[in-house]
């Protein structure tokens, strides 16, 4: 029974983002699902699934930060009059995304620590 619950939790975390392209974007529903899964996590499989989920969120944010750094570099080489302001914008966004990514990494590690309990 515990193993089935963990498998269902993992499937929900992995498959939910894959189906999002067919539906309107509503971050509240994903956050609600994550909130429910965090509150109901009771065994190692649950925590392992949550650790993977938060690690994937961290990875997504790192990729977004890289994209913003790349855009900032493009603006730096641009001849647009407002390029400097756009470059600074991209750098600020990238820094925030990296910071949030680190927070997700910490959440992932906390759930991984629950595996050994």
N, C-alpha and C positions, 0 to 999 in steps of 0.2 A: 504493500500500500504506500509506504514512504517513497519507494523508488518510483512508483507511478506518479505520485504528486510532484516529485522533482523533475521528472521527464515532462510533465505537462507544463510546469513553470518554465523550464528551459525552452520548450516549443513556443510558448506564448511570448517570451522575450525575443526569440530569434525571428519568428514569423511575423510578428506585429509590424516591424518596420518594412518588411518586404511587401506587405499588402497596402502600404500607405499610398503608393502611386495611383491606386485605383479610387481613392477616396479623397475628399477635401482635407487639406491639412488642418488638424486640430490638435495642437500640442497638449491641450488640457486633457484629452482622452488618454494619450500616452502617459502623461504625468500621473493621471488617476490610476492607470494600470500599474505603473511602477510603484506608486504609493501603496497600493493594495498588496503588491508582491512583497514589498519591504515589511509591511506590517504582519504579513502572514508567514514570513520565512521562519521555519521551525526546525529544519534539518539540514545536514551538510549539502544535499543536492540543491536545496533552495538557495543557500548562500553561494554555492558554486555558480549557479545560473545568474544570480545578481552580480557576482564578481565579474563574470564575462560581460554582462550587459554594461556595467559601468566602465569596464576596460574599453569596450567598443565605443562608448560615448567619448571617452578620453581620446581615442584614436581619431574619431571624426573631428573633434575640435582641433587636434594637432594638424590634421590635413587642411582644415579651414584656415588655420593660422599660417600655414605654408602658402596657401593660395593668396591670402591677404599680403604676405610679405612679397610675393611675386608681383602682385598688382602695385604695391608700393614701389618696387624697383622699376616697373614700367612707367609709373608716373615720374619717378626721378629722372628718367631718360627722356621724358616727354617735353615738348615745346609749348604745351598749353600754359596759359597765364596762371591758372589756378592749380597747377600740377603740384607745387610744394604743399599746399594745404591738403590736397587729395592724398599725397604720399604720407603725410603725418596722420591723416585719418586711418589709412590702411595699417600703419604701424601701431596705432593705439588699439585698433580692433584685434590685430594679431596678438598683441601683448595680453589683452583680456582673454582671448581664446586659449592662449597657453596657460594662463592662470587658472581658468575654469577646468582645463584638461587635467591639471595637477590635482585639483579638488576631486575630480572623478577617479583619478588614480588612487587617491587616499581612500575613497569609498570602496573601490575594488579591493584594496589591500585589507580593509576592515572586514569585508565579507570573506576574504580568503582566510583571515585569522580565525573566523568562526568555524572553518572546516576542521581545525585541529582540536576543537573543544569536544 
